[in-house]
Amino acid sequence: MANSELDRSLGFLLHDVSRLLRKRFDRRARALGLTRAQWSVIAHLRRNEGLTQSALADILEVEKITLCRLVDRLEAAGWVERRAHPDDRRANALYLTQKAYPILDRMRDISLDIRSEAMAGLRPEEQEHLLDTLQRLKHNLLEREGAEPAEGSQVEPSRTAKRRHD
């Protein structure tokens, strides 16, 4: 595939844009004293307080031991706390502390600034169209995830599977 073709590849473009957004975010957020991984834990807990570590590890797609170490550091720094799970004595539920809420507002502001930087030069309707299109792509892929055959089962390859160049 020629370089210009790679520049127009959906997979490469999404990966590159995502990587650049993460790098930009890391640079801006470093002053707040949190890594991107720690920020991700805090951000997901904001939406889902009371999750178990195991459930949060699944959402973040990290190993349970990796998340345990992150939570240990966040707890030691006073950002999160573990509480006994109300339905399972063996598990802890994760909650944000009061210290975490102001930092979430600052992280949101950084995210909005970076989004503005990334969307510079796009008209508002183009921005909305881009976001709608990305949501549709996400929906299409999530829909296919549920329709995937069990690992090891034999299925006739689809036309799209035969054209895997992206």
N, C-alpha and C positions, 0 to 999 in steps of 0.2 A: 504494500500500500504506500503510495507516494506521500510525502510530508503534507502536501495540501489536502490529501484525503484524510489523513490523521487529524488535521486541524478541524475538519468538518465531521469527525466521528462523534456520535452522541456519547458513547461511553467515555472516550478520552476527554471531551469537553466537560462533561459533568464531573469527572474526576479532577480535572485541572481547576475548574472553578471552585469546587469544594475544598481542594487543598489550599488554594490561594485565600479563600475566605477564612479557613482555619488558621493559616499563618498570620493573616492580618489581625484576627481576633486575639491570637496568642500574644502578639506584640503589644496590643492595646491593653489586654487584661493582666499582663504580667505585673504591672504596678499594683494591682489589687491583692497580690499574694496568693492567687489560686492558679493551678494548672488547668488546662482545658478539660482534662479528665475529671478533676474535682468539680469544676464548674458544671460539667454535664450531670454529675451525680446530684448536685444541688438543684439544678434546673428541673431534672426529672422528679425529684422529690417535691418540688413546689407544686407540680401537677398531680402527684400521687403520694401524698404523705400517708404513712402507715404501711407502706409496702415492706415486705420482708427483703432481706438481702438477696435471697435466691431469686425472687421475682424481679428485683431491680437489675440483677446481673443478667437475667434473660432479656429484659428490655434494652439494656445497654450493649448486649451481645459481647460480654466479657466473661472471663472465667470467674467463678464464685470467689476463689482465693484472691484474685486481683481486686475485685470489688471490696472484699473484706479489708484488705490493706488500705484502700482508698478511704473507706469509712473509718477505719482506725485513726488515720491522719486527720480527717475532717472532724471526728469526735474530739480528738486531743486538742485541736485548735478551736473548739467551741462552735463549729458550724452546724453539726448534726448531733442527734442523740438517739441512742437505742433505748427502746422501751419494750417491756414484755408484751408479746403479741396476745391480743385478747382471746384468740381462738386456738392457739397452739403454744403450749408451754415451752416447747423446744426452740421456738423461733423468737427473734426480736423484730419489732416493727421500727422503721426508721422515720424520724421526724426532724424537721428543721428547727433550729433554735432561733430565738429573737435576733441574735447577731446576724443571721443569714439574710433576713429580709431586706435590709438596706443595700446589701451588696447585690442582691438580685435586681434591684432597680438600676444600679450602676451598670451591671452587666447588660441589662436590656438596652440602656442608652448606648452602650458601645456597639451592641448588635445593630441597633437602628442606624447609627452613624456609618457602620461598615456597609449595611444594606444600601444606604444612600450613595456611598462611594461606588459600589458595584453597579448600581442602577443609573449612574450619571449618564446623561445623554439620551435616556429613554423617556419618551412621553409617558404621562401617567397611565394612559390606556395600553401602551406597550408593556409597562410594568405589570399591570393587571393581567394582560394576555399571557405574559411569560409565566406568572405564578399559576394561573389557571391551567396552562399547558403542563407545567411540572406536576401539579396535583393530579391531572389526568394520567400522566405517565405513572405516577406512584400508584394510583388506583388500579390501573391496568396490570401492573406487576404484582400488586398485592392480591388481586383477583386470581392471577395465574398461580401464585404461591399455593393457594388453597386447592387448585386443580392439578397440582403436580402429582404424578404417580409416585407410589411408595418406592423407596430406594430398592433397586434390584429387580423391579418388575419390568417386563418386556412390553414396550409400547412402540408402535410405528412412529418414527420420527416425523414431526410436522414440517411443513415447508419452511417455517421460520427457523427451526432448529438446523435445517440443512444450509441455511444462509448465514451462519454465525461468523460475521466478519466485524461486528461492532462490539 
